[in-house]
């Protein structure tokens, strides 16, 4: 006669059935087996965690919070339950519970009832992970929320400055320079932004003209980006892996060199049509075959789009754009009406050679490998050069002395970083278009600057 199974053995068997059903996409049946497992062994935390996990993916936050609390009542150190409790509490805006969850996980979060604002840095987030899989760069406001810095595709259902709820399990990675950033999947829209998405085809060969549009948009707290060669489709395998690592196949830009007339595809985030008009003194006219807007800096998991770099805020007066753009507006609704806007002719008169206003930026100048360089200042990380790609015109800074250059550990060629001040013209996607002057500074100058606290490169942690 077979030996009767213990309560734990019966629970493990039911829990395993739940796993198998979940792997086949039968989530409702899986939930039933997890509940039976929890009943079979009331002291076991695992079934409750799995119940909470499924309710997280259902978007049923109250049930997810309850289930994760049950898991923690049985296993106070269950890290997954702590994290998912934090996500569920954040979704419900239950800040006391969210703070408690992050504390239990081990994060240095103070207790309280106030919303969290802890600045978890920059991260790529995959919107609509079960659909187009568009990846956008975001500012992480806390472990479970991120504010979008790019201008997403209109049919993504998201806009610039939306706050999204993100999962905590990395699902792929992206790189800026030598640093690798984990990609987090979006769970839902947490707070909608007031911005709409505008698109334009601008016939101009002058990068400074496009930079002027971007700077004016940033100065008005919006966003503008050149999508022409910053957007590329990725296969699913690359999107869910390291999209920037060497691969056996290429992912070319979506629009490698503009349209047949050399026009650039540009996206603008503005609060309304009036703001978009004011941004470039725009006047409405009928749309001429304007295509659907596409956002810069994003990647697709199922034939989607990938970012080259993350955008950055800047402030300057807009100068002229050369040529006439065709623009269309997209609101939050996927069926919102389109209309086009064009630059007023007066804006173009007498400004054919206008350039963006130079800025002086001081911070950490990083040159980790041949042809690659960035400047990190209090505003953002600016791209100076990419090997085989963008290279800013003008000189790079020289350190004032050998002791003011930190060499990359183990690199005999002398690549590394130092402190510098550059007078530059900036462009789209936080790139530096032109360096007018560059001067190396003592390391102590950057280390004393409180605005640069925590921004000094850390090669050891980036490798």
C-alpha positions in Angstrom: 0.0 0.0 0.0 1.5 3.4 -1.1 2.5 5.8 1.7 0.0 8.6 2.0 1.3 12.0 0.8 2.1 14.7 3.4 0.3 18.0 3.3 3.4 19.6 1.8 3.7 16.9 -0.9 0.0 17.3 -1.9 0.5 21.1 -2.0 3.7 20.8 -4.1 1.8 18.6 -6.6 -1.1 21.0 -6.9 1.3 23.9 -7.2 3.2 22.2 -10.0 0.0 21.6 -11.9 -0.7 25.3 -11.5 2.8 26.0 -13.1 2.1 23.7 -16.0 -1.3 25.3 -16.7 0.2 28.8 -16.5 2.9 27.8 -19.0 0.1 26.8 -21.4 -1.6 30.2 -20.9 -4.5 28.7 -18.8 -4.2 31.3 -16.1 -7.6 30.9 -14.6 -7.2 27.2 -14.1 -3.7 27.7 -12.7 -5.1 30.1 -10.2 -7.6 27.4 -9.0 -4.8 24.9 -8.5 -2.7 27.5 -6.6 -5.6 28.1 -4.3 -6.0 24.3 -3.7 -2.3 24.1 -2.9 -2.6 26.9 -0.4 -5.5 25.1 1.2 -3.6 21.7 1.2 -0.7 23.3 3.2 -1.8 26.5 5.0 1.7 27.1 6.2 3.4 27.2 2.8 4.1 30.7 1.3 4.7 29.6 -2.4 1.1 29.1 -3.5 0.1 32.5 -2.1 3.0 34.1 -3.9 1.9 32.5 -7.2 -1.7 33.7 -6.6 -0.4 37.2 -6.1 1.8 36.9 -9.2 -1.1 36.0 -11.4 -3.3 38.8 -10.0 -0.4 41.1 -10.8 -0.5 40.1 -14.4 -4.4 40.4 -14.4 -4.0 43.9 -13.0 -6.2 43.0 -10.0 -4.1 44.9 -7.5 -6.3 44.5 -4.4 -6.1 40.7 -4.7 -2.4 40.8 -5.5 -1.8 42.9 -2.4 -3.8 40.5 -0.2 -2.1 37.4 -1.6 1.4 38.8 -1.2 0.6 39.7 2.4 -0.5 36.2 3.0 2.8 34.9 1.5 4.8 37.2 3.8 2.8 36.1 6.8 4.2 32.6 6.1 7.7 33.6 5.0 8.7 37.1 6.2 11.8 37.0 4.1 10.1 36.1 0.7 11.8 38.7 -1.6 9.4 38.2 -4.5 6.4 38.7 -2.3 8.0 41.9 -0.9 8.5 43.3 -4.4 5.1 42.4 -5.7 3.5 43.8 -2.6 5.3 47.0 -3.4 4.1 47.0 -7.0 0.5 46.3 -5.9 0.5 49.0 -3.2 2.0 51.5 -5.7 -0.8 50.7 -8.2 -3.4 51.3 -5.5 -1.5 54.4 -4.3 -1.3 52.8 -0.8 2.0 54.5 0.1 2.2 53.2 3.6 2.1 49.6 2.3 4.4 50.4 -0.5 7.0 51.9 1.8 6.6 48.9 4.1 7.2 46.5 1.2 10.3 48.2 -0.1 11.7 48.4 3.5 11.1 44.6 4.0 12.9 44.0 0.7 15.9 45.8 2.1 15.7 49.2 0.4 16.5 52.4 2.4 12.9 53.7 2.4 11.5 55.7 5.3 8.0 54.8 6.6 5.2 57.2 6.0 2.0 58.0 4.1 3.5 60.3 1.5 4.0 59.4 -2.2 7.5 58.1 -2.9 10.0 60.1 -4.9 13.3 58.3 -4.6 14.9 58.7 -8.1 16.0 55.3 -9.1 17.9 56.6 -12.2 17.4 56.0 -15.9 15.9 52.8 -17.3 14.4 51.5 -20.5 10.8 50.2 -20.1 9.0 48.0 -22.6 5.5 49.3 -23.4 2.8 46.8 -24.4 5.1 43.8 -23.8 2.6 41.3 -25.2 2.1 43.4 -28.3 4.4 45.7 -30.2 7.0 45.7 -27.4 8.1 49.3 -27.8 11.0 50.2 -25.5 11.3 53.8 -24.3 13.8 55.5 -21.9 12.3 56.6 -18.6 13.2 58.2 -15.3 12.4 55.8 -12.6 10.5 57.6 -9.8 10.7 54.6 -7.4 11.1 50.8 -7.8 7.7 50.4 -9.5 7.1 53.7 -11.4 8.8 55.4 -14.4 8.2 58.6 -16.3 8.6 58.3 -20.1 11.3 60.6 -21.5 10.8 59.7 -25.2 7.9 60.4 -27.5 6.2 56.9 -27.9 4.3 55.7 -30.9 0.7 57.0 -31.0 -0.7 53.5 -31.3 1.1 52.5 -28.2 -1.5 54.3 -26.1 1.3 56.3 -24.4 2.6 59.8 -24.5 5.7 61.7 -23.5 5.8 62.1 -19.7 3.2 59.4 -19.0 4.0 57.6 -15.7 3.9 53.9 -16.1 3.8 51.0 -13.5 6.8 48.7 -14.3 7.6 45.2 -13.3 10.7 44.4 -11.3 12.1 41.5 -13.3 14.6 42.5 -16.0 13.6 41.3 -19.5 16.5 42.2 -21.8 19.0 45.1 -21.7 20.1 48.3 -23.5 23.4 50.1 -23.4 24.6 53.7 -23.2 28.3 53.6 -23.8 29.9 50.9 -21.6 26.9 50.9 -19.2 24.2 48.2 -19.5 20.7 49.0 -18.3 18.1 46.3 -17.6 14.8 46.6 -19.5 11.6 46.4 -17.4 8.2 45.5 -18.7 5.3 47.9 -18.3 2.3 46.6 -16.3 -0.1 49.5 -16.9 -0.5 53.3 -17.3 -0.3 54.7 -13.8 -0.8 58.4 -14.6 -1.5 60.0 -18.0 0.5 63.0 -19.1 -1.2 66.1 -20.6 0.8 65.9 -23.9 -0.2 64.9 -27.4 2.1 63.6 -30.1 2.8 65.6 -33.3 4.8 64.4 -36.3 6.6 66.3 -39.1 8.6 65.7 -42.2 11.1 68.5 -42.4 13.2 69.1 -45.5 16.5 70.4 -44.1 20.1 69.2 -44.5 21.2 71.3 -41.5 21.5 69.4 -38.1 21.6 72.7 -36.3 18.1 73.6 -37.6 16.7 70.4 -36.1 18.6 71.0 -32.9 17.0 74.4 -32.6 13.5 72.8 -32.8 14.5 70.4 -30.1 15.9 73.1 -27.8 12.7 75.2 -28.2 10.6 72.2 -27.3 12.7 71.4 -24.2 12.5 75.0 -23.2 8.7 74.7 -23.2 8.9 71.5 -21.1 8.0 69.4 -24.1 10.0 67.0 -26.2 11.1 66.9 -29.9 13.3 64.2 -31.5 14.6 63.3 -35.0 13.2 59.8 -35.6 14.7 59.3 -39.1 17.8 57.2 -38.1 17.3 56.8 -34.4 14.5 54.2 -34.8 15.2 50.6 -35.8 13.2 47.3 -35.8 14.5 44.5 -33.7 13.7 40.8 -33.9 12.2 39.3 -30.7 15.4 37.5 -29.7 17.5 40.7 -29.8 14.8 42.8 -28.1 14.6 40.4 -25.2 18.4 40.1 -25.0 21.2 42.6 -25.3 20.0 44.6 -28.3 23.3 46.5 -28.5 25.7 43.6 -28.4 27.3 42.3 -31.6 24.9 40.1 -33.5 24.9 37.9 -36.5 22.4 40.2 -38.3 21.8 43.9 -38.5 18.8 46.0 -37.4 18.9 49.0 -39.7 17.3 52.4 -38.9 13.6 52.6 -39.8 14.3 55.6 -42.1 18.0 55.4 -42.9 18.2 58.7 -44.7 14.8 60.4 -44.7 12.4 60.3 -47.7 13.3 60.8 -51.4 13.5 64.5 -50.9 15.9 64.2 -47.9 13.2 65.1 -45.4 13.7 64.2 -41.7 11.0 62.5 -39.7 10.5 64.5 -36.5 8.2 64.0 -33.5 7.1 66.7 -31.1 5.3 66.4 -27.7 3.1 69.3 -26.9 0.1 69.9 -24.6 -2.2 71.1 -27.4 -2.2 72.4 -30.9 -1.7 76.0 -29.7 1.5 75.0 -27.8 2.8 73.1 -30.9 2.1 76.2 -33.1 3.9 78.4 -30.6 6.8 76.1 -30.4 7.6 76.8 -34.1 5.2 79.6 -35.0 3.1 76.9 -36.8 0.1 77.5 -39.0 -2.4 74.8 -39.8 -2.9 73.4 -43.3 -4.4 70.2 -44.7 -2.4 67.0 -44.1 -0.5 65.8 -47.2 -0.2 62.0 -46.6 1.4 62.4 -43.2 2.4 59.0 -41.9 1.7 57.7 -38.4 4.1 59.3 -35.8 6.8 57.1 -34.5 8.8 57.8 -31.3 12.6 57.9 -30.9 14.5 55.7 -28.6 12.4 52.6 -28.3 12.6 48.9 -29.1 10.1 46.2 -30.0 10.0 42.7 -28.7 8.0 41.3 -31.6 9.4 43.2 -34.6 9.5 46.5 -32.6 11.7 49.5 -32.3 14.9 50.2 -30.4 16.6 53.2 -28.8 20.0 54.6 -29.7 20.2 57.0 -26.8 17.9 58.6 -24.2 16.5 62.1 -24.6 17.5 65.1 -22.4 16.0 68.4 -21.3 17.6 71.6 -22.6 16.5 75.3 -22.8 17.2 77.7 -25.7 15.4 79.9 -28.1 14.3 78.3 -31.3 15.9 79.6 -34.5 14.8 78.9 -38.1 14.1 75.5 -39.7 15.0 75.2 -43.3 12.3 73.9 -45.6 8.6 73.2 -44.9 7.6 70.4 -42.6 4.4 68.4 -42.8 3.0 67.7 -39.3 0.1 65.6 -37.9 -1.3 65.4 -34.3 -2.1 62.3 -32.4 -4.1 62.5 -29.1 -4.4 59.7 -26.6 -7.2 58.0 -28.4 -6.0 55.6 -31.1 -8.8 57.0 -33.4 -8.1 60.6 -32.7 -8.3 62.9 -35.8 -5.2 64.0 -37.6 -4.3 67.4 -38.8 -1.2 68.9 -40.2 0.7 72.1 -39.3 3.5 73.8 -41.2 6.1 76.4 -40.3 4.9 80.0 -41.1 6.9 81.4 -44.0 7.9 84.4 -41.9 9.9 82.1 -39.6 12.1 81.0 -42.6 12.8 84.4 -44.1 16.3 85.6 -43.6 17.4 82.6 -41.5 18.8 80.1 -43.9 22.0 79.8 -42.0 20.7 80.1 -38.5 22.2 77.9 -35.8 21.3 76.8 -32.4 22.5 78.8 -29.5 25.8 77.5 -28.0 25.8 76.3 -24.4 28.6 75.8 -21.9 28.4 72.4 -20.1 30.8 71.1 -17.5 31.0 67.6 -16.1 32.6 64.2 -16.5 34.1 63.7 -20.0 34.3 59.9 -20.6 36.4 58.3 -23.4 36.3 54.5 -22.6 37.2 53.1 -26.0 38.3 54.4 -29.4 35.7 56.7 -31.0 33.3 56.6 -28.0 32.8 59.6 -25.8 30.2 61.1 -23.5 29.8 64.2 -21.3 27.9 63.7 -18.1 26.7 67.0 -16.6 23.9 67.7 -14.0 21.3 67.6 -16.8 22.1 64.3 -18.6 24.6 62.1 -20.4 25.4 63.7 -23.7 26.7 61.7 -26.7 29.9 63.2 -28.1 31.0 60.3 -30.3 30.0 56.7 -31.1 32.4 54.4 -32.9 31.2 54.0 -36.5 28.4 56.5 -35.9 27.8 60.0 -34.7 30.8 62.2 -34.0 30.6 65.8 -32.8 32.6 68.3 -34.8 35.4 70.1 -33.0 38.1 69.3 -30.4 38.0 67.0 -27.4 39.3 68.3 -24.1 42.9 67.5 -22.9 43.4 66.9 -19.1 45.4 69.6 -17.4 47.8 66.9 -16.0 48.2 63.2 -16.0 46.9 62.9 -12.5 43.6 64.5 -13.7 42.8 61.6 -16.0 41.4 58.4 -14.5 42.5 55.5 -16.7 40.2 52.6 -17.5 41.3 49.8 -15.1 43.5 47.3 -16.9 43.6 49.3 -20.2 47.1 50.1 -21.3 46.0 52.5 -24.0 45.0 55.2 -21.5 41.3 55.4 -22.1 39.3 56.7 -19.2 37.6 59.9 -17.9 38.3 63.3 -16.6 36.6 66.6 -15.7 36.0 69.2 -18.5 34.0 72.2 -19.6 32.8 72.3 -23.3 31.1 75.1 -25.3 28.8 73.1 -27.5 25.8 73.1 -29.8 23.5 70.3 -28.8 21.1 68.3 -31.0 18.4 65.6 -30.8 18.6 62.7 -28.4 21.0 64.5 -26.0 23.8 64.5 -28.7 26.4 67.1 -29.0 26.5 68.3 -32.6 29.5 70.7 -32.5 32.2 71.5 -29.9 33.3 75.1 -30.2 35.8 74.9 -27.4 36.9 72.3 -24.9 39.1 72.6 -21.8 40.1 69.9 -19.3 39.7 70.7 -15.6 41.1 69.2 -12.4 39.3 66.2 -11.1 38.7 68.1 -7.9 36.5 70.6 -9.6 33.9 68.0 -10.6 34.2 66.2 -7.3 33.5 69.4 -5.4 30.5 70.2 -7.6 27.4 69.1 -5.6 25.3 68.9 -8.8 27.6 66.1 -10.0 27.4 64.1 -6.8 27.0 60.4 -7.6 27.7 60.9 -11.3 31.4 60.2 -11.4 31.9 57.1 -13.7 32.4 53.8 -11.9 34.1 51.4 -14.4 34.2 48.5 -11.9 30.4 48.5 -11.6 29.8 49.0 -15.3 31.9 46.0 -16.5 
